Amino acid sequence: MKIQVVGDETIPDAGKAAEGAFVFERTVPSTRGEIMDYSGNIIIANEPACDLVLQKAFFPEDYAAGNAALLAIYNALEEHGYHFAEHIPVSRTEPYEFVRPPEEKDSDKPETTETTAAVTTAAATTATTAAETGTVTTAAPELPYDEEMVGDMISLLNLNVYATPENCIDKLISDYEISDGYTPEQQRIIAGMRYEMMISDFSYDNDLLLAKDVDPETVVDLKELSNYSKGVEAVNSAERKIVRGDILPHEIGTVGPIYAEEYEELKELGYALSDEVGKNGIERAMETELRGVNGVEEVTMVGDSITDIRTVTDMIPGQDVKLTVDGRYQLKLQNILETFLQNYSRGGLARAGALVVLDAKTGAVRGMATAPTFDLRDYAENYEELLEAPDNPLFDRCTFGQYLPGSTFKTITATAGLNEGIVTGETSFYCGQTMTYHGSKYQCTGNHSYISVRRAIQVSCNLYFYQLSDKLGIDNITKYAQYYGLGEHTGIETGDAEGFLCNPETFEKRGQEWYIGYVIQAGIGNQDCGFSPLQLANVACTIANRGTRYQPYLVDSLYNYGTDELTRKTEPTIAQEIPVNYDYVYDYIIGGMQDAATNMPTEYSLSNLGYSVAIKTGTPQTDYYNKNAQNSVFIGFAPADDPEVAFAGVIEGGEYSKYMIRSILTAYQECYGLNGVKPTAEVPTTEATTTN
């Protein structure tokens, strides 16, 4: 106590470095948080690994010695099957050319162009075959090189803006005195490694990453090499381990290397070029929370030996993220969707679709299935195969698919009509199966005579809603669509498409003509508009809550790493309160949706579940010139009188999608509990896990 804490005048101050000592600080990387499902089952974990780095403190200052060391390190890595990753945008062989480095082409950074296909029935609008799949993501042509990256290199090397690739390599050879005794190939190797040291801020605080996740034999051999090539060191790290790659792959996302163009911004946040960062999904949305905070330690060296290491700032691990989705339910939901597509493919026309399930009381996402899908464990190794697979399994249809809502939109038109006082529950319109509007003939699927709103929702009478839409006008239809959150982002953490409304403003942006007949088609959801299954599920959730719209969310809570210590719980957020003018508005809408749920075949019946269900279906045409081209859409919630769950589904090119609803609800009851019944489902097993 006296010597170490109080001090002793006869002993030199321990805080002072010994004579000839060199003191520097270095970063202690934090451990990335894990991702788990609602029941606490790990989806994404960490696996211990060993990286090889080059440390500035031991690396020769003399250029000749340093260049020799770099070449020896490069060759040793190659001999062991490891490749030093570089970001210099110059080809590896003469004649030199500007290129896009291999490290900038991996599967974490696909070059994509999003094309929104308008799904329309208007005679004045030409539909495309892509309309059946909503939004389609296709690969964009690859540029020969990144002009910004090349410009940054030329600027960093203090060269003229018109510098050639040869000029850049020659400048590195000159600046770092790379001997002519090396072959041109060896000079290029050393130049590339020197450039990597430049852009990664190689310093006492920032090591240069040589290779990730190396095997023990390589560690031993490279450590032996460090006797001659000073500075090679093995450091502990953690690799992302995919425990369940089949659960929410589109929403979980991936981590990947920092790209040169990202580094300028990220280094201000304490990132090194060798770090990994969330690229998409939860990994990106929760990057700050998952990453944690790096620590700092002070290192004292005397000669070539470290004599002391002192913690300056403790490393804080990233937080564990718990999702709102139970893995058991997600797997069941995916199976329900895929089984339906197999049984009701319409001769191969229906090959893709999406299902979204929300907690009706909070807006929490309880399941999101898209088909076809993929496994995160296949993503890194088989990215090109997945990219070229039929029907684009990488495309997240739940949040980025944009579909015509069809007759499900009639619930919104009904809300507008009742709430604006245009109609009451008793107001009726005549349906004689056909009607003429401004010189054009419009049809209904039935002959309903005089019909009021509740019955019109049940039987999905087009003529009732045509006449109501005419009285409302497009401005009122637009206003209520916006009340329900359509045409805007939902606010979900992982991002989504905002969709687009059918109104003159949308058409004007596209340079298209607006016709009066579009007003009544907009009112039945069969004109040029597009909404995601997540948005449609949120419409159902808003009806279930009688005008209160919640913001959907995927993150349930955060915990200190590896513990059950809660640090943050997501509270439900009300995004919109629709100003309800009459108490009866939702009585008629929900009543009509309950009636619609009674017309089902026995094996898919919703009448004997022990509670009532409310649904609305739609079969929007997706090609004006092909009457057989359609999607099948549904929305709903249950129990109808005290909603706990809301849902929506879309089958591209299909029909009878409502036949999935019973399975969706029984699976929900098994996994989350419903209507007072406790959950009973077990977590399905999976094959041996692999590391991404």
N, C-alpha and C positions, 0 to 999 in steps of 0.2 A: 504494500500500500504506500509506504513512504517513498520508495524508489520510483514506482510507476505512476502514481497519482499525485502525491504531494511534491515529489522531486527531491533530489539530493545534490547539493552544490558540488560534491566531489565527483559526480557522474555527468558526462556531457549530455546536453539536452537531446532527448530522444527524438524531438521534432525536427532537429537539424540533420540534413543529409551528411553522410560521411564524406570526407575529403575525396574529390575525384568522382563522386557519384552523380548520376544523371537521373532526374525525376521527370516523369511525364504522366499524363492521365489517359485512360482508354475506356471505351464504352463496354459495358456489360449488357449484352442483348437480353431483352425480356422474353419470357415464354408466352407464346400465343395461346389465348383462351380456347377452350373446346366448345363444340356445338352439340346440344342434346335436344331430344324431343320433349314433349309435354310431360311424359312420365319419367324423365330423367335418364333415358337410355341414350348412350353416346352415339352420335352420328359421325362427327368429325373429331378426332383425337390427335395427340402428338406422339411421335415415336422417336426415341433417342437416336441420334446420328452423330457422325464425326465428319467435320469439314477440314480441309487443308487450307491454310491461309499463309500469306507472306506478311511478316511483321516489320514495320519500318525501323524499329529500334535495333534490329539485328542486321538489317540489309545494308550492304556496302554503299558508302557514299560515292566511292570512286566509280565512274561510269564503266570503265573497262571490266572491273570485277563484277559490277552489277549486271552488265550485259551477259557475261559468261554464266552467271548464276541463273539468270532468267532462261537462257537457252537450255541449260542443264535441267532445270525444273520442267520446262515444256516437254522435253524429250522423255523424261522419266514418267510424266503423267501419261503421255501417249503410249509408252511401253506397257502401262498398266491398264490401258483401255479407257482412260479419262481424257476429256478434251477441255482445254482452257477456253472459257467463253469470253469472246471479245466483242466490242461494240463499234469498232472502227469501220466506217462505211467504205472500205476499199477492198478490192478483190485480193485473194491470197497469193495469186501468181501473176507474173508479167504476161502481157502488157496490162498494167494496172487500170482498173475501171472503178467508178463509183458504183457501189452495190448496196443492197439492203442486207445488213448482217443477219446470219442465221438466227441469232438470239432475238431478233425482232420479228421472226416469222412463226413463232410457236403457236400452239393451239390455244393459249390463253388470250391471244390477241387477234381473232379472226377479222379480216377486212370484210365488212358487210354493208350492203345497201338495202334499206328497208323500203319496200314497195307496198303501198296500200291499195288494194284492189277494191274499187267501189262495187258493192253488191246491190244491184238496182233492178227495178222492174219497169222503169219509165221508158216509154217508147222512144223518147228523145235522147236517151242515154244508151250508149253501146256498152254492153257488159263484156267482160273478158272471162276466159276460162279460169283465170286465177281467182275469180270471185268466190269460188266454192271454198277456198281455204283462207279467206280473210286476208290477213297480212302475211306476206311471204318474204323471208329473208334469203337473199342470194349472194353468192360470193362476187365481190367486185374485182375487176382486173387488177393484178398486182403491178405496182410501179417498179421500174428497174432500181430505183433508190429513193431515199427520203431526202428531199431538197433541204429541208430544215436541218436535218442531222448533218448533212454535208456542209451546210453553211456554218453550223456551230463548230465543226472540226476546223474549217478554214480560219475562222475567227480565233479559235483557241491557239492555233499554230502561228497566228499573226502573219498570215499570207494574204496576197491580193485576192479579191473576190473571184477573179477568173482563174484561180489556181487549179491545176490539173491533179488527178490522183497521183501521178508521178511526183509532182511538186510536194504533195503532202508527205509521202513516204520519204523523199529526199530530205525534207525538213526534220523529220524525226531522226533519221540517220545522222544528220549533222548535229542537231541539238544534243543528242545523247551519245555522240561519238561512237557510233556503231561501226566497228572496224571493217575495212574492205577485205580483211582476211576471212570474213564470213561469206558464205555463198549468198546470192540474192534471196533465196528462200529463207535462209537463216536470218538475214537482215530484216526481212518482212516479219518473221515471227517475233523477233525482239522489238521491232517498231510497234507491232500490234500490242504487245504486253506493256510497253512504255506508255502507249496512248491510253490503255486501260488504267494505268496507274494515275495518269493525269485526270481523267474524267471521274474517277472514283475517289478523288481527294486522298490518295494514298498518303498517310501520315501516321504519327504515333497514335492518334485516336482512331484512325480508319485503316484496318487491315485490307489487304488485297485478297479477294477470294480466288483460290486456285482451283478447287474442285469440291463439290458437295457430296455428302453421304458416301464417303470412300470406305473401302473394306480394310480390315486390320492389316493385311499384308502390305497394301499400298502405304498405309500410315507408317509402318515400320521402315519400309524402304525409303520413303521420302524423308523421314526423320534422320535416317543414316546419311542421306544426301545432304542434310542441313549442316553436317560437319564441314562440308566443302562449299555449299551454297547457303550462306547464312540467312536466317529469317523464316525458314519453313516451320510452321507449327500446326499441330493438330488441336482443334478446339471442339468442344461439345456443342451440339446444336440439336434442333428438333425438326423432324420432317412431318408434314401433314399426313395423317393416317386416315384413310377413308374406311370407317367401320361399317357404315351402311350406305353404299352408293346408290341404292335403289329407292331411297326415301327422299322425296323433294329435290331431285338433282338440279332442276332449273332454278330453284329458289336458294339452295345452299350455296351454289357458286364455287369458285376456285380461287386459289392463290397462285401467284406467279412472279417472275422476276420484274424488277423495275426497269422500264424502258428508258432509253436516253432522253427522250423528249419529256418524260414524266419527272426525271430526276431533279431538274432545276427547281421545281416546286416542292418536291418531297424532301429534298435535303434540308430545306428550311425547317422542316418538321422533325429533323433528327434522324432521317433515314440514310443508310449507306446504299451505294449502288448495288451492293451484293445482297441486300435485304429482299425479302419477298413481301408482296402486298396483295390485298384482296382485289381480285379482278372483276368480279360480278357477284350477284346474289347477296346473301347474308354476309359472306366473307368481305365483300366490299362495303355494304351498307353499315356494318358494325366494325369497320376497320379500327377506328380509334379505341373502342372498348375491347376488342379482341387482342389488339397489339400490346397493350400495356405501356409501361414506361421504362426505358433503358436506365440502367444504373451507371455509375462512374466509379472507377477505382484508380488509385494513385500507385504507380509502379516506380520503384527505385532500383536503378542498375548501377553496378560497379564493374567496369570493364564489359565483358560479355555475359555477365551473370546478373540475374534478378535477385536482389537481396531483401526486398520487402514489397509487399502488396497491401495497400490500405484502402478500405471502402470509403469513398467520399459520399456517394449517394446510393442508397439501396435500390436495386432493381425491383420494379413492381410488375408482377405477371399480369397478363391480360385477363379479362373477366370471362367466365364461362357464360355462354348464351343459351338460355332455354327457350325453345320455340313454343308456339301455341298449338302446334300440330302433334298429335299422338302418332307415333310411327306405325302402330298396329292399324289404326284407321286409314292412314295414308296408303298402306299396302293393300288394304281391302278395297279402298276407293279405286285405286289403279286397276285392280283385278275386275271390278264391276264394269269399268269403262271398256277394258280390253275384251272382256267376255261378250259384252253387248255388241261390239264391232264385229266380232266373229260370227255371232248369231243373226245379226240384222245388218248385213253388209250391203243389201240391195244389189246383189249381183256384182259386188266389188266396187260400187260407187262410194260407199261409206267406209272410209279407211282411217279417219282421224276425228278427234273430238276433244272436249275438255269438260271437267266437272269442278265446281268450286262449292265449298261448304263453309258457312260462317256460323259463329255463335251469335244467335239472334239478340242476345241481351247485351253484347259488348262490341260486336264487329270483329272479334278475333277470328283469324282463319283457322279452321279445323281440318281442312283437307283441300288440296289442289292437285288434280290429276290431269295429265295431258297425254294423248296418244297420237302417234307413237312417242315413246320416251326413250331414255338411255340410262346407263349406269355411270356414275361419276368415276368409277374405277376403270372404265373403258375410255374415258374422255381423253386423257393425255396420250395414251398409246395408239388409239384408233380414231383420232380426231378427223382425219381426212375421210375415213370410211363413214363416220357418222355424218359428216358434212354432205356427203354424196348419197346418203341413204334415202330411199323413197319417203315422201311426205315430211321430210325435214324433222327428225326427232329432236334436234337441238332447239327448235322454235318453241317458245313458251306460249302456248295458245291461251292459257288461263289469264294471263295479264297483258299480252301483246296481240293476241288475235282480235280482230275487229270484225264483228259480225252484225248482219241485220237482225234486229230483235224479233221481227215478225209480230204476231199477235200478242206476245208478252207485253208489247208497248201499250196495248189497249188499257192496261191498268193505270198507266200514266195519263192517258187521254181521259179516262174516267175520273181520275183525281182532279184534273183541271176542270172538267165539266161540272162536277158536283161542287167543288170548292168555290168556283167562280159564280155559282148560282145559275149557270146556263141551263142545267137540268136538276131535277130532284130525283129521288129514288123511284117516283111514280111516273115521271115523264117518259113517254113512249114515242118511238119512231116506227114508221112502217117499213117492213122488209118483204118485198115481193120477189126476192132473189136477184133482181136487176134494177138498176137505176141509171138515169142519165144526168151527167154533171158537166155543164159547159160544153155540151155537144159530144161528150165521150161516154161510152157505156161502161158501167162498173158492176161487178157481180159479187154475190155472197155464196157461200157453200151450201146454204139452206134457204128455205122459204119460211120465215119466222112470223109473218104477219106483224101485228103491233107488239113491240117488245121494249122492255125497260132495261135499265143498266145492269141489274144483277143477273138477269137471264141472258143479256147480251154478252156478259163476261163468261158465263157458263158455256154457252154454245158458240162463242167467238163470232158473233154476228158482224160481218163487215159493214153492212148497210147502216146499222145503228151508229157505228163509230165513224163512218163517212159523214153522216149528217151532223153528228156532234162536232166533228173536226171542222166542218164548214162554218158552224156557228162560233166555234172558239177562235178560229184564225191561227195563222202560223206563229204569231208572237206569243200567244198564250201556250200553245203546244211547246214552243221552245222554252218558255219560262219554267214550265213544270218539269220538262226534261232536265233542265239545269238544277232545279230543286232536288231532283233525284241523283244528282252528281254525274250526269251524262255529259260528255264533251269536255271533261276535265279529269286530271289525274286523281286517283283515289287517295293518294298519300301513303300507300303501302311502302314499307322500308326499301324493298328491292326494286321499286320503280315499275311503271306500267305505261301503256299507251293511253292518251287522253280520249281517244275516239273522236268522232265527228258527228255533228247534228245535221238533220235535214232541214235547212232553212235557206233563205236567199243569201245570207252572209256567206255560208259555206260555198254555195254555187258561185258567188261573185269572186271569191278567192281563187276558184278554179277556172274562172273565165267561162263558166257555163251559163246557159240561159235558164231562167226560172219560169215555170209554167204554173198556172192556177191549179191544175189538176194534182200537182205535187202536194198541195196542202192536205187533201183528204188521204192521200197515200201515206204521208208522213204520220198521220194520226193512227194508222194501223201498223206502223213499223215496217212497212214494205217498200219504202222509198230509199233514196241514197243516204244512208247513215251507217255508222259502225261502232259497236260497243264490245268491250271484252266480257268474257264470262264472269270475271270478278265484278265488273260494274253491274252486270245483270243480277248477280247474287246479292249485291248491295241494294238494288232496287227492291228485291224480295224482302230483305232485312228491314228496309225503310217502311214498307207496307206493314210488315209484322209489328213494327213499333209505332204504327199509326202516325207517320210523318216525321219521326226522329231518325235522322241518318247518321250512323256512326262511321268513323274512319277505320277501314280494315287495317289490321296489323298482324305481323308474324312473330314478333319478339314478345314473349310473355314476361321474361325477367332476366336479370343478370345476377351472377354469384361470384364471390371471390374464388380465384382459381383453385380447383380441386377440393372445394368445401361446399357446405350447404348454407353458407353465410350470404343471405340475400342482400344485394346492394341497390337494386332498383326493380320495381314492379311497374309494368306498363298499365296505366289507367285508361279506361275507355275514353275516347274523345268524340264529342258530338260535333259533326261537321256541318250539319244543317238541321234546323227545325222548320219544317214546312208550316207556314201560318194557316192553321185549319180554321175555316170560317163557320163550318157547320158540324155539329157533333156526329152527324150520321154519315159523313163522307166515307170513312173506312168501313163502316158496317156493311154497306152495299158492296164495296170492292172485295172485302174479305169473304162475305157471304157468297158472292159469285165464284170466287176461287175455291171455296169449300165445295160448292156444287160441282165444279169442274173436276174435282178429285174423285167423284163417285162413279164416273163413267170409265171403268178400267176392267180388263179381263181378270178372271178369278185369280190366276197365279200372280198377277201384279197388283192386286186389289189394295187400295189404301183405306178401305172401309172397316177392316177388322184388326187394326193395329192396337186398339185400346185408346186411341185418341184421334182427333180429327186432323186432316191435312188440308192445306190450301195451296192450289197450284194454278198456273196459267201456262199454256203451251203455244207454240207458233211453228209454222212451216213456211218461212219466207222463200220466195223464188229467188234464185241467184243468177238466173240468166233469162232475160225477157224473151229471147228467141227459142228457148228450150224449156218447155213447161215441166219437164221431169227433173230439171236441175233445182234442187232445194236443199235447205238445211233443216234440221229439226232442233227446236229450242224449247226449254222449259225453265220456269222459275217457281219457287214455292217456299213454304215454311211449315213448321209443326212444333208442338200442337197448335192448332189454329186459334184456340181461345187464350193460350198463354205461351207464345212462341219461345222455343229454346234454340232452334236450329233453322237457318235459312240456306237456300241452295239454288244453284243454276247449272244448266248443262247445255252444251251445243254438240251436235253430231253433224259433221260436214258431209253433205250429200246423202243424209240419212232420213229416217222416219221413225216414229214410235219411241223417241228418246225417253218419253215419260215412263216407259216400262222399267227404267233403272231406279225410279224414285223409291220404291218399296225397299230395294236392297240397300240404297243409300241410308235410309232411316234405320233399318234393322241393324246395319253395321255400326251406325252412330250410337245406337243404344248399347250395343255390346262393348264399345270402346270408351265412350264418355258417360254413358248413362242417359236416359231420356224418360221424361214423364214419370219420374220417381223410381225407375228401374236402375239398379246399380250396374256398372260395367263389369263384364266377365271375360273379355278377350285376352289372349296371351300374345306375346310378341313372337311373330313367325321367325324361324331360324333362317340363317343365310349361309352361303359357302364361306370358306376361309377368306379373311379380308386381306387386302393388299394395300400397298402404299402408293399414293399418287405421286 
